[in-house]
Amino acid sequence: MMNCRLFPFLTLMLLSFQSLLAAHEDPTYKEVQVGVILDMESGVGKVIYRCISMAISDFYTANPHYTTRIAFTTRDTKGEPLRALSAALDLLENTKVQAIIYPKSTVLEYKANIPILSLSTSPFSNRNPNLLGIAQDENSQFKGIAAMVELFKANNVIVICEDTANGREMATYMAREFQEKNIHVTYTSLISTSDSNQQVREELHKLQTMQDTVFIVHTPPSLASNLFSMAKELGMMGEGYMWIVTSKTMDLLGSMDAEAIESMQGAVGFRSYFPSSKELHNFLLKWRKEHYALNPFMEVDSNGIWAYDAVYALAMAIERKQTREYASKDLGSNIDTSLLLDEMLRVRFHGLGGEFKLMNGRIITKVMEVVNVVGKGDRRVGFWMMATGGGFMKEIKKPNSPSNQGLEIIIWPGGTTSINPKRRKLQTNGNKKLRILFPGSSRFQNLAQISVDPRTNLSVLSGFCGDVFNAAFNSLGYGVGIEVVPFSYKDGITYNDVIKKIYLKEYDAAIGDFTITSNRSLYVDFTLPFTDLGVGIIARNAKDSMWIFLDPLSANLWITTSCFFIFLGFVIWFIEHRTNEEFQGSAPQQLGTTLWFAFSTLVYAHREKLQSNLSRFVVTVWVFVVLVLTSSYTATLSSVLTVQQIGMKEISTGFFHGLSPLGVVNNKLNAVEAWSEKLYAPEDYAKALTSGKVEAIVAEILYIKSFLAMFSGSDFSLIATAPTTNGFGFVFQKGSPLATEMSTHIAKMREDGTLKALEDKWLKHKSAVMSKEFSSPSPKILNLYGLRGLFIISGVSMALALSVSMIELVCEKWHIKDKIKMLRCVLHRSSEIHAHDSDVESTV
């Protein structure tokens, strides 16, 4: 009896099974494989998955006549990026899916050749046409954030981002938007999700020491929750603070616990806006009905709504693709794989999130909601309208009403309804005063001086650097004193040591002649330069005198040369006057002829004919000496008159093209970099230049101006400059807002002439006279010692000729005496003979 009853039932089951098999073998619709990659262990992944399931059910219930059905193949990443990449490659190569839905884009944007529906709000770094952004671009809210900061008249903000590549990129985008509004980003804080509570607390304490009270937070909810909890502990969620949170956190505010929301009280945020509609209302009712019993705390977020609309758009595109494929088969044509992408870009419909329309591969965002965290949740205070050119409105339905402009009343941290984002009292490192390092023994006294006020017994800054700092700091209006701590290079403390002390937060600032460099800027913050940029070259001036023609030869050389001219004349006269009629005559005439002949050899203009070979020999040797002397004199005089200017030009050209000054001038002049030769004081500069050791010194322009002010009556000038350094700036701790504030006032001082007046006060040329130690430069001239060889040769030749002539004269005179004696003898004999003849004649 039992078997008879079971038989009809079994027969019915068998028929039903056969029907199912037949339906599977010849289905009335075509399945299309679509991949879904999610982290099913996260709340976001669970919400997206359930919204996708609801979207499939709702779409095909509303469209039973469609000939296609989406079949999802899901992969769980378990929160690991490598699993996501592996799953994506498996779906692309093995499962042969025709599209993929994935919350992020970075893994697939380079690999995909099928449509990738990304729920990432980050901008795409790669413009793969297959990558479609279904979520709104988070960049779209940054203009609104900048407009809000401007609305509440804040000039400086601190940006807090996640320490990732995306976080740093978003910080850059925000900085650009703030810059357009003339809002300065004082500091960008990068915090990692892996940082400990102590690290986050230390970072917030660092931000607390700054004066800015406006913070922009762009972090995921998990990091924001920890951040606001620590901020509340440190008292940074009290009155006077202004916290603006991006949609990265606010879109998921519903998933945050009550304690996190409690710590965010008073914060204002931007959130994705989904306009009210019947479809959205029904969807939320269905969601609560189906999932409240499973998890009453799971709420639909923006990711779920975007995923729902993405499935609707994909299902429409697939059906249209199928229709076009059937039409193409009838026409005998082939459809390529980009057909689905083309259909996705054409889809238009009104979804849960509003109008669905892709432009340039991304969903269009027109409106963002502005909410205020109050109580256990949030309250809407207005809208940021992007489609109408930007602006805040209280209600969307009344766009043209003047009363609708702006935002509703906001309850800020501390429960106040008004905010004044001005600077708080200056924070120091636990001290009541600002501890400043200052050069205590600067050799450039007009740059940095320190003295003690006898009335207060406090150190007082002066000099150009000190006066600039005092003027800029006093204009800030902080009620904070200054404790000056002098340091000295004599104690072995270098400027880099001072930079290190500021970096280690041993002191708050350093004032003086600190050159701004890129390497130092890695550890400290500098103000704008308050001096001229670059370096200059200082050199001796060309000598300007009516007796400059005497400079090429030393005094002893002039005297020696003159004596040799006279001696030459005497030698020639001595040799020639006895036989040469041109050197004969009266005594004055002989003297004039002799001197004329001697000095005319200087220009080779002597016309008197020489008869003696000795004279010719002497003149030949002397003409050679004169040739060397005149050539050397001409060269030296030219050098004195022109080489300084030409040489300095070559020095400056070589140095300012990146060459070493020493390498440029080794064969011409000698230049030296002051810092490489340890020339620290103005006296060192003057001594080096006047001693002939160097012809030029390369140094910071301010040092040169200081030197010229102290030695303004000397023979030195600034001959060339080049902006190869960044000038001098004041040093502050990294991230200190004082650097920015001081820079602003330094710029004002430059504009209103205060900086120029201080420079004239301390660095203008004065009537000081150089000390005797540096009063008479030693020029490089020709001296007797260098040319003594020529004079020895000439002197020997003259002496030799004179000796020979004298010997000849002596011999000649001796020969004449013998002849006279002989003549006398002959005459005497003749007289004797004549007398004898006379006697003979007498006898006869």
ZAMARGU-4260 file (C-alpha; in steps of 0.2 Angstrom, whole numbers, plus 5000, padded with zeros to 4 digits):
<rodrens>
0) 5000/5000/5000 | 5014/5011/5004 | 5023/5008/4988 | 5008/5012/4978 | 5007/5029/4987
5) 5026/5033/4984 | 5025/5028/4965 | 5016/5044/4959 | 5027/5055/4969 | 5043/5047/4963
10) 5036/5048/4945 | 5033/5067/4947 | 5050/5070/4954 | 5058/5060/4939 | 5048/5071/4927
15) 5053/5087/4935 | 5071/5081/4935 | 5070/5077/4917 | 5062/5094/4913 | 5076/5103/4922
20) 5089/5093/4912 | 5080/5098/4896 | 5080/5116/4901 | 5098/5115/4905 | 5102/5108/4888
25) 5091/5120/4879 | 5090/5136/4890 | 5079/5150/4885 | 5093/5163/4890 | 5112/5164/4889
30) 5123/5165/4904 | 5137/5178/4905 | 5151/5175/4917 | 5156/5190/4927 | 5169/5190/4941
35) 5168/5198/4958 | 5183/5200/4969 | 5179/5205/4987 | 5186/5204/5004 | 5172/5193/5012
40) 5179/5195/5029 | 5177/5214/5029 | 5160/5223/5032 | 5162/5233/5016 | 5164/5216/5006
45) 5149/5209/5014 | 5138/5224/5010 | 5144/5224/4992 | 5141/5206/4990 | 5123/5207/4997
50) 5119/5222/4986 | 5125/5213/4971 | 5114/5198/4975 | 5099/5209/4978 | 5103/5219/4961
55) 5103/5202/4951 | 5087/5197/4959 | 5078/5213/4957 | 5084/5217/4939 | 5079/5200/4932
60) 5063/5200/4941 | 5059/5217/4933 | 5065/5211/4916 | 5060/5192/4914 | 5060/5194/4895
65) 5079/5197/4894 | 5088/5183/4885 | 5104/5185/4895 | 5108/5181/4913 | 5123/5186/4923
70) 5132/5172/4932 | 5144/5178/4946 | 5160/5169/4950 | 5166/5176/4967 | 5183/5176/4973
75) 5188/5180/4992 | 5204/5189/4994 | 5204/5188/5013 | 5211/5205/5014 | 5227/5201/5005
80) 5233/5210/4989 | 5242/5195/4982 | 5226/5185/4983 | 5217/5198/4974 | 5230/5198/4960
85) 5230/5179/4959 | 5211/5179/4958 | 5210/5192/4945 | 5223/5183/4934 | 5213/5167/4937
90) 5196/5175/4931 | 5204/5183/4916 | 5214/5167/4910 | 5204/5152/4916 | 5186/5157/4919
95) 5185/5168/4904 | 5174/5181/4912 | 5168/5195/4902 | 5168/5208/4916 | 5175/5210/4933
100) 5168/5220/4948 | 5181/5225/4960 | 5182/5238/4974 | 5199/5243/4969 | 5208/5247/4953
105) 5227/5247/4956 | 5229/5228/4954 | 5219/5226/4937 | 5221/5242/4928 | 5237/5237/4918
110) 5231/5219/4915 | 5213/5220/4910 | 5207/5219/4892 | 5188/5217/4898 | 5177/5230/4907
115) 5183/5232/4925 | 5169/5240/4936 | 5179/5248/4950 | 5172/5254/4966 | 5188/5264/4970
120) 5186/5282/4974 | 5204/5286/4970 | 5209/5294/4953 | 5215/5281/4940 | 5234/5282/4938
125) 5232/5272/4921 | 5220/5277/4908 | 5215/5260/4902 | 5199/5262/4893 | 5192/5246/4900
130) 5193/5253/4918 | 5177/5261/4923 | 5175/5271/4939 | 5157/5267/4946 | 5161/5277/4962
135) 5163/5295/4962 | 5180/5303/4962 | 5186/5308/4979 | 5195/5323/4971 | 5178/5331/4967
140) 5176/5336/4986 | 5193/5345/4988 | 5186/5361/4980 | 5172/5360/4992 | 5184/5358/5007
145) 5194/5373/5001 | 5179/5383/4999 | 5173/5379/5017 | 5190/5384/5024 | 5189/5400/5015
150) 5170/5402/5021 | 5176/5402/5039 | 5191/5414/5035 | 5205/5402/5040 | 5222/5405/5031
155) 5231/5389/5037 | 5227/5371/5038 | 5235/5355/5043 | 5231/5340/5032 | 5231/5322/5039
160) 5232/5308/5027 | 5235/5289/5027 | 5254/5285/5024 | 5251/5277/5007 | 5255/5281/4989
165) 5236/5286/4987 | 5237/5296/5003 | 5252/5306/4998 | 5244/5309/4980 | 5228/5315/4988
170) 5238/5327/4999 | 5246/5335/4984 | 5229/5337/4976 | 5222/5345/4991 | 5237/5357/4992
175) 5233/5363/4974 | 5215/5367/4978 | 5220/5376/4994 | 5233/5386/4985 | 5220/5392/4973
180) 5211/5400/4988 | 5227/5407/4995 | 5226/5395/5009 | 5243/5388/5016 | 5245/5370/5021
185) 5256/5372/5036 | 5260/5354/5038 | 5255/5337/5030 | 5254/5323/5043 | 5256/5305/5036
190) 5250/5291/5048 | 5250/5273/5044 | 5237/5260/5049 | 5251/5250/5056 | 5256/5264/5068
195) 5254/5260/5086 | 5243/5271/5098 | 5259/5279/5105 | 5265/5284/5088 | 5248/5291/5083
200) 5248/5300/5100 | 5265/5307/5097 | 5261/5314/5080 | 5245/5322/5087 | 5255/5330/5101
205) 5267/5337/5088 | 5252/5344/5078 | 5246/5351/5095 | 5262/5361/5097 | 5258/5370/5081
210) 5247/5386/5081 | 5234/5380/5067 | 5218/5373/5073 | 5210/5368/5056 | 5213/5350/5052
215) 5208/5341/5036 | 5207/5322/5038 | 5208/5310/5023 | 5210/5293/5030 | 5200/5276/5030
220) 5187/5274/5045 | 5198/5262/5055 | 5212/5275/5055 | 5200/5290/5058 | 5192/5281/5073
225) 5209/5279/5082 | 5215/5296/5077 | 5199/5305/5084 | 5200/5295/5100 | 5218/5300/5103
230) 5214/5318/5098 | 5200/5319/5111 | 5212/5312/5124 | 5224/5326/5120 | 5211/5340/5121
235) 5211/5343/5103 | 5192/5341/5101 | 5188/5356/5111 | 5182/5373/5108 | 5193/5383/5095
240) 5197/5367/5084 | 5190/5364/5067 | 5190/5347/5060 | 5184/5343/5042 | 5183/5325/5036
245) 5182/5318/5019 | 5170/5306/5011 | 5183/5292/5014 | 5178/5291/5032 | 5160/5299/5031
250) 5153/5287/5018 | 5156/5273/5031 | 5152/5283/5046 | 5137/5271/5049 | 5150/5256/5051
255) 5160/5265/5065 | 5156/5261/5083 | 5148/5272/5095 | 5164/5276/5104 | 5172/5282/5088
260) 5157/5293/5084 | 5157/5300/5101 | 5175/5306/5099 | 5171/5315/5083 | 5158/5326/5090
265) 5158/5343/5081 | 5168/5337/5066 | 5161/5342/5049 | 5162/5330/5034 | 5158/5328/5015
270) 5148/5313/5011 | 5142/5305/4994 | 5124/5311/4991 | 5110/5299/4985 | 5094/5309/4981
275) 5078/5302/4989 | 5068/5291/4977 | 5055/5277/4978 | 5067/5265/4972 | 5080/5269/4986
280) 5066/5269/4999 | 5060/5252/4993 | 5078/5245/4993 | 5081/5251/5010 | 5065/5243/5017
285) 5070/5227/5008 | 5087/5227/5015 | 5081/5230/5033 | 5068/5216/5031 | 5081/5203/5025
290) 5096/5208/5035 | 5091/5215/5051 | 5088/5198/5059 | 5105/5193/5053 | 5115/5208/5058
295) 5105/5223/5065 | 5121/5234/5064 | 5125/5231/5046 | 5119/5247/5036 | 5120/5250/5017
300) 5134/5262/5013 | 5139/5271/4997 | 5149/5256/4991 | 5133/5245/4992 | 5123/5257/4982
305) 5136/5260/4969 | 5138/5241/4967 | 5119/5239/4965 | 5119/5252/4951 | 5134/5244/4943
310) 5126/5227/4942 | 5110/5236/4934 | 5121/5245/4921 | 5131/5229/4917 | 5115/5218/4915
315) 5108/5231/4903 | 5124/5232/4893 | 5126/5213/4892 | 5108/5212/4885 | 5111/5226/4872
320) 5127/5217/4867 | 5118/5201/4865 | 5105/5210/4854 | 5118/5218/4843 | 5127/5201/4841
325) 5111/5193/4835 | 5109/5207/4822 | 5127/5206/4817 | 5125/5187/4814 | 5110/5191/4802
330) 5120/5203/4793 | 5135/5191/4792 | 5147/5203/4802 | 5158/5200/4817 | 5158/5210/4833
335) 5174/5212/4843 | 5176/5211/4862 | 5175/5229/4865 | 5156/5229/4861 | 5152/5227/4880
340) 5163/5241/4885 | 5154/5252/4871 | 5137/5247/4878 | 5143/5251/4896 | 5148/5269/4891
345) 5131/5271/4882 | 5120/5266/4897 | 5109/5279/4905 | 5096/5276/4919 | 5090/5282/4936
350) 5097/5271/4949 | 5098/5271/4968 | 5112/5283/4968 | 5103/5295/4956 | 5107/5297/4937
355) 5119/5284/4931 | 5130/5291/4917 | 5148/5288/4913 | 5159/5302/4906 | 5177/5298/4902
360) 5175/5281/4910 | 5169/5289/4927 | 5153/5292/4935 | 5148/5310/4936 | 5147/5318/4953
365) 5136/5334/4954 | 5132/5336/4973 | 5140/5331/4989 | 5131/5331/5006 | 5139/5341/5020
370) 5135/5334/5037 | 5139/5338/5055 | 5143/5324/5068 | 5132/5327/5082 | 5125/5315/5095
375) 5125/5297/5090 | 5126/5301/5071 | 5126/5315/5060 | 5115/5329/5054 | 5114/5337/5037
380) 5120/5356/5036 | 5120/5358/5017 | 5126/5353/5000 | 5141/5357/4990 | 5135/5360/4972
385) 5148/5355/4959 | 5136/5356/4944 | 5132/5374/4946 | 5150/5380/4947 | 5153/5377/4966
390) 5144/5384/4981 | 5135/5379/4997 | 5116/5377/4998 | 5105/5373/5012 | 5092/5364/5001
395) 5093/5358/4984 | 5076/5362/4979 | 5078/5380/4981 | 5094/5384/4972 | 5090/5402/4968
400) 5084/5408/4985 | 5097/5420/4993 | 5092/5413/5010 | 5096/5396/5004 | 5115/5401/5001
405) 5128/5394/5013 | 5126/5381/5027 | 5115/5378/5042 | 5121/5381/5059 | 5136/5370/5063
410) 5139/5363/5081 | 5158/5364/5082 | 5169/5354/5094 | 5166/5360/5112 | 5148/5363/5108
415) 5150/5380/5101 | 5140/5387/5086 | 5154/5399/5081 | 5171/5396/5076 | 5186/5408/5075
420) 5200/5398/5067 | 5214/5410/5072 | 5230/5405/5080 | 5231/5399/5097 | 5245/5405/5109
425) 5262/5400/5103 | 5267/5383/5109 | 5285/5379/5114 | 5294/5363/5120 | 5287/5365/5138
430) 5296/5381/5140 | 5288/5398/5144 | 5301/5406/5132 | 5307/5403/5114 | 5325/5396/5116
435) 5335/5403/5102 | 5353/5400/5097 | 5363/5415/5091 | 5381/5418/5086 | 5389/5424/5101
440) 5406/5429/5094 | 5402/5433/5076 | 5417/5441/5067 | 5405/5451/5056 | 5399/5462/5070
445) 5387/5472/5058 | 5378/5455/5055 | 5376/5448/5072 | 5379/5456/5089 | 5373/5451/5106
450) 5374/5462/5121 | 5367/5461/5139 | 5354/5474/5144 | 5360/5481/5161 | 5342/5485/5167
455) 5335/5468/5163 | 5351/5458/5163 | 5344/5449/5147 | 5353/5446/5131 | 5348/5458/5117
460) 5350/5454/5098 | 5357/5467/5086 | 5366/5468/5070 | 5357/5466/5053 | 5351/5448/5057
465) 5346/5452/5074 | 5336/5467/5069 | 5327/5458/5055 | 5322/5444/5067 | 5316/5456/5080
470) 5306/5466/5068 | 5297/5451/5060 | 5294/5442/5077 | 5287/5457/5086 | 5275/5459/5072
475) 5268/5442/5076 | 5260/5448/5092 | 5264/5432/5102 | 5265/5434/5121 | 5281/5423/5122
480) 5298/5429/5128 | 5314/5425/5120 | 5329/5416/5128 | 5345/5419/5118 | 5358/5406/5120
485) 5375/5411/5112 | 5386/5399/5103 | 5404/5401/5096 | 5414/5393/5083 | 5429/5395/5095
490) 5421/5382/5105 | 5421/5370/5090 | 5402/5372/5086 | 5399/5373/5068 | 5383/5379/5059
495) 5379/5361/5055 | 5380/5357/5073 | 5367/5370/5077 | 5356/5363/5063 | 5357/5346/5072
500) 5352/5354/5088 | 5337/5362/5081 | 5332/5345/5072 | 5334/5336/5089 | 5322/5349/5097
505) 5335/5355/5109 | 5331/5373/5104 | 5317/5381/5096 | 5326/5391/5083 | 5343/5398/5077
510) 5346/5416/5071 | 5361/5422/5061 | 5369/5420/5045 | 5363/5403/5041 | 5363/5398/5022
515) 5348/5390/5016 | 5352/5373/5008 | 5342/5358/5001 | 5351/5346/5013 | 5348/5357/5029
520) 5330/5359/5023 | 5328/5340/5026 | 5330/5342/5044 | 5324/5360/5048 | 5312/5373/5041
525) 5319/5389/5035 | 5310/5406/5033 | 5311/5415/5016 | 5328/5422/5013 | 5330/5440/5020
530) 5346/5443/5010 | 5351/5444/4992 | 5353/5427/4984 | 5369/5420/4978 | 5387/5423/4980
535) 5399/5437/4974 | 5417/5440/4970 | 5426/5454/4978 | 5443/5461/4972 | 5455/5475/4973
540) 5451/5490/4963 | 5462/5496/4948 | 5474/5509/4954 | 5469/5527/4949 | 5485/5538/4949
545) 5494/5551/4938 | 5510/5542/4942 | 5503/5525/4937 | 5516/5524/4923 | 5529/5522/4936
550) 5521/5506/4944 | 5528/5493/4932 | 5546/5496/4938 | 5552/5496/4956 | 5561/5511/4963
555) 5578/5503/4963 | 5576/5497/4945 | 5572/5515/4940 | 5587/5522/4948 | 5598/5508/4942
560) 5592/5510/4924 | 5595/5529/4925 | 5613/5526/4931 | 5616/5514/4917 | 5610/5527/4904
565) 5622/5540/4912 | 5636/5527/4913 | 5633/5522/4895 | 5635/5540/4889 | 5651/5542/4899
570) 5658/5526/4891 | 5654/5531/4874 | 5660/5549/4876 | 5677/5542/4883 | 5679/5531/4869
575) 5674/5542/4855 | 5678/5560/4860 | 5696/5559/4855 | 5693/5554/4837 | 5675/5557/4834
580) 5671/5576/4830 | 5653/5573/4834 | 5658/5571/4852 | 5670/5585/4852 | 5667/5604/4856
585) 5665/5614/4871 | 5661/5606/4888 | 5642/5609/4888 | 5641/5604/4870 | 5650/5587/4874
590) 5639/5584/4889 | 5623/5587/4879 | 5628/5576/4865 | 5633/5562/4877 | 5617/5563/4887
595) 5606/5564/4871 | 5615/5549/4864 | 5613/5538/4880 | 5594/5542/4882 | 5590/5541/4864
600) 5595/5523/4864 | 5579/5520/4873 | 5569/5523/4857 | 5583/5518/4846 | 5584/5536/4839
605) 5603/5540/4841 | 5610/5547/4825 | 5629/5550/4830 | 5640/5539/4820 | 5652/5528/4831
610) 5669/5526/4825 | 5676/5514/4838 | 5672/5495/4838 | 5672/5496/4857 | 5658/5509/4856
615) 5648/5498/4844 | 5650/5483/4855 | 5644/5492/4871 | 5629/5500/4862 | 5624/5483/4855
620) 5623/5475/4872 | 5614/5490/4879 | 5601/5490/4865 | 5597/5472/4870 | 5595/5477/4888
625) 5584/5491/4883 | 5574/5480/4872 | 5570/5468/4887 | 5567/5483/4898 | 5554/5491/4886
630) 5545/5475/4882 | 5544/5470/4901 | 5538/5488/4905 | 5525/5488/4892 | 5518/5471/4897
635) 5518/5475/4915 | 5509/5492/4913 | 5496/5484/4902 | 5493/5471/4916 | 5492/5485/4929
640) 5479/5494/4918 | 5468/5480/4911 | 5472/5463/4918 | 5462/5465/4934 | 5446/5469/4925
645) 5449/5455/4912 | 5455/5443/4925 | 5440/5446/4936 | 5428/5444/4922 | 5436/5427/4918
650) 5436/5422/4936 | 5417/5426/4938 | 5413/5418/4921 | 5422/5402/4926 | 5416/5401/4944
655) 5398/5405/4939 | 5398/5391/4926 | 5402/5378/4940 | 5421/5378/4938 | 5433/5380/4953
660) 5439/5398/4954 | 5457/5391/4957 | 5456/5381/4941 | 5451/5396/4931 | 5464/5407/4936
665) 5480/5397/4939 | 5488/5405/4924 | 5481/5422/4925 | 5475/5427/4942 | 5472/5419/4959
670) 5454/5418/4966 | 5449/5409/4982 | 5433/5403/4990 | 5432/5411/5007 | 5425/5396/5016
675) 5438/5384/5008 | 5452/5395/5014 | 5445/5398/5032 | 5443/5417/5029 | 5430/5420/5043
680) 5432/5439/5047 | 5433/5455/5037 | 5451/5457/5042 | 5455/5440/5034 | 5448/5445/5018
685) 5458/5461/5018 | 5474/5453/5023 | 5472/5440/5009 | 5468/5453/4996 | 5481/5465/5000
690) 5495/5453/5003 | 5495/5447/4985 | 5490/5430/4990 | 5474/5431/4980 | 5467/5443/4968
695) 5448/5439/4972 | 5437/5431/4985 | 5421/5422/4982 | 5409/5423/4996 | 5390/5425/5001
700) 5384/5442/4995 | 5380/5448/5013 | 5397/5444/5019 | 5404/5455/5005 | 5392/5469/5009
705) 5397/5468/5027 | 5416/5468/5022 | 5413/5483/5011 | 5404/5492/5025 | 5418/5490/5037
710) 5432/5494/5024 | 5422/5507/5013 | 5438/5518/5012 | 5448/5504/5004 | 5452/5498/4987
715) 5440/5484/4986 | 5424/5482/4975 | 5411/5469/4972 | 5414/5464/4954 | 5401/5450/4950
720) 5387/5441/4957 | 5377/5425/4953 | 5362/5417/4961 | 5370/5401/4965 | 5365/5400/4984
725) 5348/5403/4992 | 5353/5417/5004 | 5352/5417/5023 | 5336/5412/5033 | 5331/5409/5050
730) 5330/5391/5056 | 5315/5383/5065 | 5310/5365/5070 | 5303/5355/5056 | 5284/5358/5055
735) 5285/5374/5065 | 5272/5387/5059 | 5284/5400/5065 | 5294/5398/5049 | 5278/5402/5038
740) 5273/5416/5049 | 5290/5424/5049 | 5292/5422/5031 | 5276/5431/5028 | 5282/5446/5038
745) 5299/5446/5030 | 5290/5447/5013 | 5280/5462/5020 | 5296/5470/5027 | 5304/5468/5009
750) 5289/5476/5001 | 5287/5491/5013 | 5306/5495/5013 | 5309/5490/5031 | 5322/5477/5025
755) 5331/5489/5014 | 5331/5502/5029 | 5339/5489/5040 | 5352/5484/5027 | 5357/5503/5025
760) 5358/5505/5043 | 5371/5490/5045 | 5378/5487/5028 | 5379/5504/5020 | 5397/5510/5015
765) 5404/5521/5029 | 5418/5533/5030 | 5429/5521/5040 | 5447/5521/5034 | 5457/5505/5032
770) 5470/5502/5046 | 5488/5504/5042 | 5491/5485/5041 | 5481/5485/5025 | 5484/5503/5018
775) 5497/5500/5005 | 5495/5485/4994 | 5510/5477/4986 | 5508/5477/4968 | 5517/5464/4957
780) 5530/5474/4948 | 5547/5472/4940 | 5562/5474/4952 | 5581/5475/4950 | 5583/5457/4958
785) 5573/5449/4943 | 5583/5458/4930 | 5600/5459/4938 | 5607/5447/4925 | 5604/5460/4911
790) 5613/5474/4921 | 5627/5463/4925 | 5630/5458/4907 | 5628/5476/4901 | 5639/5483/4916
795) 5653/5470/4912 | 5652/5475/4893 | 5654/5494/4897 | 5667/5491/4910 | 5677/5480/4898
800) 5676/5492/4884 | 5680/5507/4895 | 5695/5497/4902 | 5701/5493/4884 | 5699/5511/4879
805) 5709/5517/4894 | 5723/5504/4890 | 5723/5510/4873 | 5724/5528/4879 | 5738/5524/4891
810) 5747/5514/4878 | 5745/5528/4865 | 5752/5540/4878 | 5766/5530/4882 | 5771/5527/4864
815) 5770/5546/4861 | 5782/5549/4875 | 5795/5537/4868 | 5793/5546/4852 | 5796/5563/4860
820) 5811/5556/4870 | 5818/5549/4854 | 5815/5565/4845 | 5823/5574/4859 | 5838/5562/4858
825) 5839/5565/4839 | 5838/5584/4841 | 5851/5583/4855 | 5863/5573/4844 | 5859/5584/4830
830) 5863/5599/4840 | 5879/5591/4846 | 5884/5587/4828 | 5880/5605/4823 | 5890/5612/4838
835) 5905/5601/4833 | 5904/5606/4815 | 5904/5624/4821 | 5919/5621/4832 | 5928/5613/4817
840) 5923/5628/4806 | 5930/5639/4820 | 5946/5630/4821 | 5948/5630/4802
</rodrens>
